[in-house]
């Protein structure tokens, strides 16, 4: 009999899983006693490392006071207010507001609804079109699935949201031509500041600035999906700071709590807040049962405090330099054809590798005690921001061994 758990992004017919039982710092252990360096921060999110006492204690203390309660009107809590303020304080919108939910997928679907609501409140209900970017990943709820620029994730689920158009991931003229034809009907553009699950692709020079201009010229909104890049990953608190482009909405999740509790959300710029606030009778008819969950809020506050206290935002730059140098050395040796990334998120394209060979290299690395992600023949790394240099170097050494073994077999 197969496991009762239906694993995500997995073959339901397979029971071939490693069972993890313990974690500490940048390492995890399975039920057979094998030790692994977590080179992916679990799933692009564990900024402060595993089993940090500060976060565990903050969550425990909160559960022992106000363990859970909703934030639908007329209820609220001090901890949810404090978490929103703490998140806002490090964001590009210090005078904006924060909508809270439980995941990046919920964040993206919330942003879709907000974009279309803004158009309606502005008296432009015809603005329903949303532009997505090829290679983009935006979660797996219905809205985010529609916005997927990865066909394998989008196709095979039946009809999705209408009025979504795709632009080229690197050529701004692709977006310009769609705006020229549909500009008056475009609600906005949703893009990752750095495309993560699609293979770790930083934006081409001028691309994000070009999207900002097109949105401004056509009265549309720009949404940055910073579910992966937020909270220090790119060497700034947010990638919008790294690239000096300010969107209208920012979706976040993952690094906001380093995964210690499920949390996501949407940062809303002051201009859009003004629109929502101008009519005292307007009701924001959107929210989730766990929006502003007390334990998640406590985790977010403790996590942000720890990132700040330990200088992990700046640390991301050092990690990126060390990691990228190691990958570039593998490229010089002919093992990689391309190295790409920013801050502490990087990928190396294996020379001549198919998707299947990339997965085989990943599996070989796992056997050797290093966890990474394989994407279309590339190896992706997104380690906790507390990782030490010797562990970065070890990851590179293991990657070299695994690539050589698989590609020469």
Secondary structure by P-SEA (a helix, b strand, c coil): cccccccccccccccbbbbbccccccccccccccccccccccccccccccccaaaaaaaaaaaacccccccccccccaaaaaaaaaaaaacccccbbbbbbccaaaaaaaaaaaaaaaaaaaccccccbbbbbccccccccaaaaaaccccccccccccccccccccccccaaaaaaaaaaccccccccccccccccccccccccaaaaaaaaaaaaccbbbbbccccccccccccccccccccccccbbbbccccccccbbbbbbbbcaaaaaaaaccccccccccccccccaaaaaaaaaaaaaaaaaaaaaaaaaaaaaaaaaaaaaaaacccccccccccccccccccccaaaaaaaaaaaaaacbbbbbcccbbbbbccccccaaaaaaaaaaaaaaaaaaaac
